[in-house]
Amino acid sequence: MTDTAHQRLQEADGLAAVLDAAYEAFEGMLSVIHPVQDPASDQFAAFVMAAASAANGRNALALAPSLPGHPLLAVPAERQPWSGEPPERVAEVVAGLSHLAAERLADAAASAPDTSDVAACRDAAQSAREICGLLSTRP
């Protein structure tokens, strides 16, 4: 799931494509974060906060006028089953995807002609940076 989302976000060309790929990336993050939220884990709070930020990023993008379709009104896409990756690996992968999303959304905000698109991109990029900060193991 996240490999596909990463590739799609990396290859997205144009504002609408970046918005759509970033929206999918946030959805994907949620789908892999929720299964690893274990209250007994020392990473529980980070995963809960990262999930909230992923939902916030997704919701910010849903307000972008240039986002194709109406994702919050659409039927949710069928999700692939969780892979059973260890929480540390999930954190690493989600942090990497969120870092890319933040970069792509910041670039999209800089070139978006509509102020509502700019605001959506900036808000979603901030959410992505929060996720990266919560789950990244890099210094």
Secondary structure, DSSP 8 states (H G I E B T S, - for coil): -HHHHHHHHHH--SHHHHHHHHHHHHHHHHHHHGGG--TTSTTHHHHHHHHHHHHHHHHHHHT-TTSSS-TTTS------------HHHHHHHHHHHHHHHHHHHHHHHHH-SSHHHHHHHHHHHHHHHHHHHHH----
